Amino acid sequence: MLGAIDMAEGDTQRDRIRAVAAMTFTDEDGNPRQFTWRTIETWLMRYNKHGLTALAAQGRSDKGKLRKVTLEEIMEAVRTVRPAFHSAHPQKQAVYRLCIEQGLLQRERIAPNTFSRLVTSHEMLKPDAETQDKHRLAFAKAHANEMWQGDTMFGPHVRVGGGMAQSKLIAFVDDASRVCVNGAFFAREDVDSLIEALSCVFYKRGVPESMYVDNGSIYTSREIVQICARLGCILTHTPVRDGAAKGKIERFFRTVREQFLCRPLDRFALDRRRIRYLPPNEVNEELFFAEEDRVVKADNTFPLMNVRYEAPRHLPSRTIQVRYQRK
């Protein structure tokens, strides 16, 4: 919508904004949307001042997040004590008490109500048969690069430095053609590895309209969310304990050690005119930069990664946005 301002009719920016306000836009769900000229003007001001991320609704930064314990720790604790209960549906309070007694969780890190809410929302106490045997319907996107499914597979152990480490395969499969748009092995499963994989695949196969990934820490990291926002790629996540939701990438992992078929490439090539490639540009590296907000102190400096930097002279006491390479 903001991009339409430059092409709209009008002699002044205010006239062009009013022209855009008369237009109808379609959101990702296909619903028509219109906005007042004051709303568009506010968004344009925020975009020019703080960039794309400033357009998102600003709520509490920790809303819906666990600050003292991770979801993976809770799931591991529940999985450890689950065999001690013979009932198919044990009481959540009893499971919580046993986790505390065995030292798997600490009350000061997670309250009983929080534990109960998370166990219910993520179906942690349901038998695996009930969570995995869900009714599934076959579906596929109509065009290439409408959606990619991405995941990480644990590979063989390899020698890294002076020891052995289990390799990690980070791969992405196009939903319409089922072609593996990119797959690479890494020594570690971390944000840096995922950013390296994404920067490679965006140049090679174009930018998808959406990506469907799991709830792993690297796929929900702030850096990945920012990269997708800058590129206009919708990032969605599967439900917890529902690996079958990404059936295509899981099926690819089953055959990754056998052989690759060239037929998916032919299907992918049918939509080559629709593919939006990342053009070669020396400023493209900034798409993969990390992004932080910092407050400029009275002496016109701001801290970043234990180093103090000097800001332009007109920014004391103001909040600035800093982008930097992670390495």
N, C-alpha and C positions, 0 to 999 in steps of 0.2 A: 504494500500500500504506500509506504514512504517512497519507494522507487517510482511510483506513478506521478509524484509531485513534479519531478523534473520534466516529464513529458506532457503534463496537463497544459491546457490553454490558460493564458492570463499574462498580463504585463508585470505583475508583482507576485511575490511569493504568497501573499495573503489571497490573491485572486486564484492562484493555482491550487492552494489548499482548499478553498471553497469549491473549486471544480472537482477535486478528488472526493470531497464530502458528498457530492451528488452521485458518485459512482457506487456500484454494488459489487462487493467482493465475495468470494466463496472460501470458507474455511476448510480445514482438512477433512471434515465430515460431510462436505458438500452442502452446507447450509449457507444461505445468502446473508451477508452482513453489510451494514452501513454504519458510518460513524460521523459524529458532528465535527464541524471544522475546528472547534475549540479542542476536542480530543486529539485530532490529528496534529494540530499545532503543538500541543503539549508533548506528544510522542516525538515529534520532530526535534523539539528543543532538547529532550532527554537524549535522543540518539546522537545529536551533534555534540552534546556536552560529555556524555559518558559511554557512548557506544551501544551495541545491540543488547547487551545484558541488562542495561538499565530499563528496558521496556517491560521486563517481567514484573509481575506484581511483587512488591517487597513486603514479605511477612517476616516472621521470626526465622532467623537462619537455622535454628535447631529444631524447628517444628517437625514432628514426626520422626525425629532421629533419636537414637540411643546415644547418650553422652558418656556413660560409664561402662557399658558392656555392649558387645556386638551381637547381632542376630545369630551369627555362626556359633558363638560361645553358648548361647541359650539352646540352640538346636543340638549341639554336641552334648550338653549336660542332660537334656531330655532323652537323647538316644542312649546315653550311658545307664541311666536309672530305669529306663522303660522295662527291661527284662525282670525287674523286681516286682512288677505288678502283673498278676494273672488275669485281671479283668481286661476286656477288650477296650473299655473306655474308663480308665482310672480318673479319679478326681484330681483336678489341677492343683488344689491346695496340698494334697498328699505328695504329688510329684515335686512341688516347689519345696516342701519341707525336707524331702530326701536329698534334693540337690544341695540345699543349704547344709544338711548334716554331713554330707560327703565332701564338702568343701569345693564343689564344682561351681557354685555361685555364692555370692555374698549379699546379704540383705542390704548393706549400705550401697551396693552397686545397682540393685534392681529390686523394686518393691513388689509385694505380692500381687497387687492389682495390675501393675505393668506386665508381670510375668503371665498372669491369667489372660490379659488382653492379647498379648503376642502369640501365646500358645493357641488361642482360639482363632485368631485371624489367619495364622499360617498353618493351621491344621496339623500341629506337631504331634498330637496324641492319636491321630487317626491311623489305623493300620495301613501299611503300604498298599495293600490291595485296593482300599477305598480311595486313596489319593491318586493312584496310577491308572486304575481301570475306569477312567472317565469316558463319557461318550464323545467321540471325535468325529468330525466331519472333514472330508477332504476339501482343500481349498488351494488356490494358487492365484497370485496377482496376474493381471492381464498383460503387463508389459515389464520388460527388463528394467532393473534399477528402481522399481517402485518400492521394493522392500528387500533388504538383506537379512538373513539370519546369521548370527555370529555366536561363537562359543570357543571354549578352550578345552583341548583334550590332552591328558597326561600321556606323554610318549615314553620312549625307551630312556634308560639311564645312559648318560654320556660323561666323559671325563671333562671337567671344567677346572682349570688351574691344577691344583694338586689333589683334588678329590673328585668324587662322582656326584652327579646331580641329575634329577629326572627332568627331561626336556618337556616343554610345553608347546603344543601346536595351537596357534591362534588362527582360526579360519573363518571365512565369510562365504555364504552360499546365496546366490540370487534366487529369490522365491519363484519367479516366473519360469526361468529356464533351468534352474537347479545347477547352473555352472558354478564351480568354485572360483569366485572372483579373485580370491587371494588366500594363501595359506603359508605360514612360516613357522619354523621351530625357534623357540627362545629358551635360554637357560633359566629364566625367571618369569613368573607370571606377575607382572607389576604394570603400573601405569605407563612407564617408559616403553616397555615392550609393546603395549597396545597402541600407543601413539605412533611408534615406528611402523607397526603393521598398517594402521589407518593411513598414514602419510603416503605409504607405498601404493595401497589399493586405490586411493582416490585419484592418483595420477594415472594408474593403469586401466581402471575400469569405470572411472567417472564417479560422480557423487550421487548416492541413492536418495530417494525421497524420504525413506525411513529405515531404521535399523531395529531389529528385534533381538534382544540379548537377554541374558539371565541377570540375576541380582547380585552377582559377584562384586566384590569391592572395586575392582578395576573398571567394571562396566557402569558403575554408579558414581564414579569419582567426579569431582568438580571439573577437572580438566577436560574429561570426555564430554560432559554436558556443555561446557563452553565451546568446544570445537564444533559440535553438532549444531549449536545455536548460531554460530558464525556462518556456517555453510547452509543453513536452512534445512537441515536433516532432522526429522522427528525421531527421537530416541525413546523406545518403549521397552519394557521389561516383562519377562514371563513371571507367572506366579511362583512362589517358593515351593520347592519339592515337586515341580512339574516339568521335568526335563523333556517329556514327550511333546510339550507345546512347541518345541523347536524340532519337529520331526525330521525336516529336510537336512539340517546340519548334523543331527544325530545319525541319520542314515549315511551321510557322507563319511563320518568318522568310522563307521563300520567297514567301509571299503577303502579307506585311505591307504592301507598297506597292500592292497591288491593292484588295481590299475585304474587309470583315469580314461573315461570315454570322451571322444572328440565330439559326439553328437550334441551335448549341451552347449558347446561353443557355437554351433550352427544356429541353435535357437536364440542364443544371446545376440548373435549378429543380426537377426531379423529386425531388432529394434535399435540398431546402431544410430539411426537418425534422431532418436529420442534421448540418447545418452548425453548427459551434461558432464563433459570432461573438465578437469581442473587445468586451466591453461598455464603454460610455463610463464612464470613471473617471479622476479627476484624478491617480491614482497610476500609471496605465498607462504614462506616460512612462518610469518607472523600468525597464520591461522592456527598453528600448533603451539603457540606460546602459552605459558601459564599466565594467569591474570589475578592480580590482587589489588585490593583497595588500601591505600595508606593515607594517613593524615600528616600534612606537612607541618613541622614544628615552627615555633616562632623564629628560630635561627635559620629558617629556610632549608631544612634538611628533613629527610625521611628515612626510616630504617627498612632494610630488606635483606633477609637471610643473614642477619648478624653483621651487616655492612651498612654504614650510613652514607647516603648519597645527597648531593646538592640539587635542589629543584630550581626552576626559573624564579626570578626574583618577585614575580607578582602572585605567588601561590601560598604564602604563609597562612596557616590555620585553615587551609582548605583540604578537602578530600580529593585525592587524585587516583587514577587507575594506572597501574604499572603492569606492563606485559614484558615477559622475559623468557629466554630459553631455559628449559629445565636442566640442560647439560651445558 
